[in-house]
Amino acid sequence: MFSSLLEAARNSPFRGPLTNAHCEPALPASDTQGMAASAVVESCEFASPKYFALCGLGGILSCGITHTAVVPLDLVKCRLQVDPDKYRNVVNGFRVSVREEGMRGLAKGWAPTFIGYSLQGLCKFGFYEVFKVGYSGLLDEETAYAYRTFVYLAASASAEFIADIALSPLEAAKVRIQTMPGFASTLREAWPKMVQHEGYGTFYKGLVPLWGRQIPYTMMKFACFEKTLELLYRYVVPKPRDQCTKGEQLVVTFAAGYIAGVFCAIVSHPADTVVSKLNQVHSVWRRSPATSARRASSW
């Protein structure tokens, strides 16, 4: 697998700005039919239960792993948002966090991040394809193609609405672990404390601003990704999509996803700050060091 990806990267039209692109010579009709038949055998049938399941699995891997990998940066970001007087910038945030908690402290919140965003990715990518197929089925083929961007937007918004319900409890626990010193260091410690002292409703206190952050983010993500993918195959890739190998298609997909991600971050940042603020409990924990120490010892 990795050798094929490496070969695809070497032959990719994105490998250099001054590289000439070359197309493979056309094959006889009999060969192309044989290749098409083999491709059909190997591929998963579109809109089948297996197809939706694989999309959900891809969401688990992409969201769970990537969000967990950037937990140290996410931790500093949340602390910058809720306590800008103490954490003045990213560099200072890392410096203060390491000085107070050591390098291991940068991994705080990794468990709720991994579990929460894995569940979110499962629902987001799985239900996006379900809704996209469902909404397209409500229209005739010509109308669905002409207004495909609106289908992408509606499907992504619907999928993210469900995905955030799965994410919200873990996001609330993550923010508390990362931004409230002395509250808890692990998910196993934070979850029962939140239930005991704040009730189950606290897990969804930030759900509405989470929708405000994630739904526009996801709408931008999928719509921008789909349109970027179309433009890349139309103007950049030197051959039709169905003639590209799986490795080459993966390279183009990565490029489209990176471009879409830049726009997503710009759209979602304001609401992201609100989510962090709402999930930070302004209580006796933050009134004074002495009060916080007494509360921590009692818990």
N, C-alpha and C positions, 0 to 999 in steps of 0.2 A: 504493500500500500504506500509506504513512505517513499520507496524508490519511484513509483509512478507519479507521486505528487512532485518529487524533485525534478523529474523529467518534464512534467507539465510546466513547472515554474521556469525551467530553462527555455522552453519553447513558447512561453507566454508572450503575448504582445505587450505586456506591461513590464518586461524585464529591463527595458532601457528606452529612453526618449528618442534615440537616434537609430534604433534597430529596425531593419527592414522586415516586414511581415511576409511570410510565404504561405501560400495555400497548397494543400496536397492535390495532386492531379485527380481528376474525376475518375471514378471507378466504373466499370461496366454495370449495366442495370442489374444483371444477375447477382453480382457481388454486393451491390448496395441493398438488394432485397434480402440477401442472406444475412447481412449485418443488421438490418432492421429487425429481422425475425429473431436473431440471437439477442438483440437488445430488449425486445419485448419479453423474451423468456427470463432474462436476468432481472428486469426492472419490476418494481412493485406497481400493481395496478392503481391508477389514479383514482382517488376518492373511495378506495376500499377501506375496510376497517384496519387492515395492516398499514395502509398508507397513513391514516390518521394517527395510529399508534406510534409509527416511526417518527412522525412530525413531533408528537409529544415527547418522545424519547430524545430527539434532537434538542428540544427546548430545555429539558432537564440538564443535558450535558452543557449546552451553551450558556444558559443563565446561571446554573448552580456553580459550575467550575469558574467561570470568568468573574463573577461577583465575589466569590470566595478568594480568588487570587489577588484582588485589589482591596481586601479588608483593611490593611494598614492605611492606605490612602483614604478609604471611606471613613475610618475612625477619626482621622485628623480633620476631614471635611465636616463631619458632624460636630466635632468640638469647636471648630471655627464658627459654625452656624449658631451654636447655643451659648458660647462664652467667648466672644471676640476680644474681650479685655485681656483674658489670660492667654489665648492662642491667637496671636496677631496675624500670622500668615502661615503658609504651609510648612516652610522650613522651621519656623519657631514652634509650630505645633508638633512636628516630629521630635524636635529637640526636647521640649518640655515633657512630652509623653514618655520618651525613653528615659529621661532623668528621673521621673517619678515612678515608673512602673517597669523599667527595663525593656529589653527587646521583645520579651514574651508578651508584654502588655499591648504591643501593636497588633496582636492576633485576637484581641478581645472581640467577641461578637461573631466569630467565624461560624459557630454552629447554627445560630438562627439565620445567619446569612445564607449558608449552604442549603439548609432545609427550606427556608422561605422562598428563596429565588429558584430552587429546583421545582417547588410546587407551582410557583408563578410561571416558570418556563413551560412546564407541562401543560398548563391551562392556556397560556398565551399562544404558543405555537400550534398546539393541537386544535383548540377551538377556532383559531384564526382560519385554518384550512376548512374546518367544518362549516363555519359561517360563510366563508367565501364561496364554497360550493353551493351552500343552501341559498344564499342571496342571488347568486348567478342563475340558479335554477328557477327563481321566481320571474326572471326576465327571458325574453327570447334571445337567441344567440347574438344577433346583431346589436341589440340594445345593450346587452351585458358587456360586449366588447367596447362599444362606443363610450359607455359610462363606467368602464372598469376601475377608474381611479376612485369613484364614489363607492364602488363595491369594496375596494381595498379599505377605504376609510371606515365604512360601516362595519365590516367584518372585524377589523382590528380593534375598534372601540368596543364592540360586543365581547370579544375575547378578553380584552384587558379588564373589563368590568368584572368578569368572573375571576380572573387571575388575581386581582387585588384583594378579593375576599379571602383567598387562600394565603396571600402574602401578609396581610395586615397584622395578625397576631405576632408573627415572627419579627416583623419590622419594628413593632412596638417594643418587644423584648430586646432586640439588638440595640436600639437607640438608648434604652436605659442602661444596658451593660456598658456601652461606650461612653456615655456622657454623665453618668451619675456615680462619682467615686464612692466606694463603700457599699453600694447597693447590692451588686452581685458581680461575680466574675464569669459565671457559666450560665447556660440556658437552663440547666437543671436546677440551679439555685434561684434564678430570676423568675421563672414561670410560677412556682407556688407562692412566692412573695407577692407577685402582682395579683394573683387570684385572691389571696387572703386579705390584702389590705386595700385593694381597689375594685375587686369584683371582675367578672368576665367582660363587662362592658369596656374596660380599659383597653382591651385588645383591638377594639374597633373605634377608639376615639379619634384616631388619625386616618380613618378610612376615606372620608370625603376629600380631604386634601391629597390623600394618596391617589384617589381617582383623578383629582385635578392635576397631579403630576404625571401619572403613568398613562392615562388615556390619551392626552395630546402627544406624549412621547411615543406611544406605540402606534398611533395613527400616522405620525411623521415617519416612524421607523419603517413600517411596512409599505406605505404609499411611496415614500422616497426610494426605498429599496427596489420595489417593483419597477418604478419608472427609470431608475438608474440602470437597472439590469437591461431593460429594453434599449436604452440609449447606447449602452456599451456594446451590445450585440449588433446594433444598427450602424454605429459610426466608428467603433474602435476595433472590435474583433474581426479578423479578416475572413471569416467563414460563418455560415449559418450555425445556429445553436445545435441543431440536430446532427451536425457533422463534427462537433467538438467531442473530444473524449471526456470521460467523467472528471479526470484530473484538471483538464482545461476549464471545464464548467465550474469546478470548485474554485479555481483561481479568480475567475470573473465574479463569482458569488462573493468571495472575500472582499474584492475591490468594491463592489456595490454596497456590501454591508458596512464597510469602513466609512464610505462617503455618507451613508444614511445615518450612521452613529454620530457624526459631527453635528448634523442638524438636530438630532434628537436631544443631545446634551444642552444645546442652546434653548430649546423649547421648554425643557423640563426643570431647569435650574430654579426659577422663582418658587414654584410649588414645592420643590424638594426642601427648601429652607423652612417652609411652613410645616411640613411633615416632621422635621427634626424638632422644631420648637414645640409642637403640640404633644409629641411623645416624650418631651422632657418635663418631668413633674416639678413644678415650682412649689415646693412644700418646705417643711422644716429641714429637709435634706440640704437646702441651699441657703438657710438663714444665717447660720454661723457654724464654724468648725466644731464648737463644743456641742451644739444641738445635734449636728450631724453625727458626731461620734457617739452620743448617747443613743440616738435612734438606730445606728448601725449595730451597737452592742445588744440592744433589745431585740433586733431581728436576727 
